[in-house]
Amino acid sequence: MTTPSGDSRELVAEVNWRFAECARASTGADRYRSRTLTQRLVRTGFTTVVAGALALAIFGALTAVDRVERLLSIAPWTLLLALWLVFQFGGNGWLAAWLIRQNNPNMLLGCTHAISQAGYRIHCGQAQSQVAWSGIVRVVETGAFFLTFPTKSGAYYLPKRVLTPEQCELLRSIVQQQAGDRFMKLAA
């Protein structure tokens, strides 16, 4: 719903919380978090070392004479390393959605997003947050979401399913005008 607010318009969207959607948004937000080059290199390097260790351990166990005994002996470590890799490549989103469901009952009641030239306002249950555009670190438009980062590590997500095409265009124009080079539009 678009309403006039003085000389500028405000976009208001109601979002009902869905577990799978929250997990997908959290996974997407994790991809576009602001990280330093050093943090990205350390994370990539550590992931490569873990994946290599896992592959070498399994390969070594399969080529050993006492194959079954070796596989059983490395099974707990293999399981832990494999689980860690799953969380590195998308599982974190599902964990984040589960944590939101457990720790933030206000989100489960649904949220109201209000976006205007002045800033981004979100209201969930008893909690309300408001951020001026100058305080927004980054805005990313993906195929299914608008991800707005008020901090380097956390994002509000607004699913496109709750917006009409006209509202998407209004939101894009507000974000392009207010966020400028902090707005990243990805191909759908």
ABEGO torsion letter per residue (X at the ends): XBBBBEABBBBBBBBBBBAAAAAAAAAAAAAABBBBAAAAAAAAAAAAAAAAAAAAAAAAAAABABAAAAAAAAAAAAAAAAAAAAAABGAAAAAAAAAAAAABAAAAAEBBBBBBAAEBBBBBEABBBBBBAAABABBBBBAABBBBBABAABBBBBBAAABBAAAAAAAAAAAAAAAEAABBBBBX
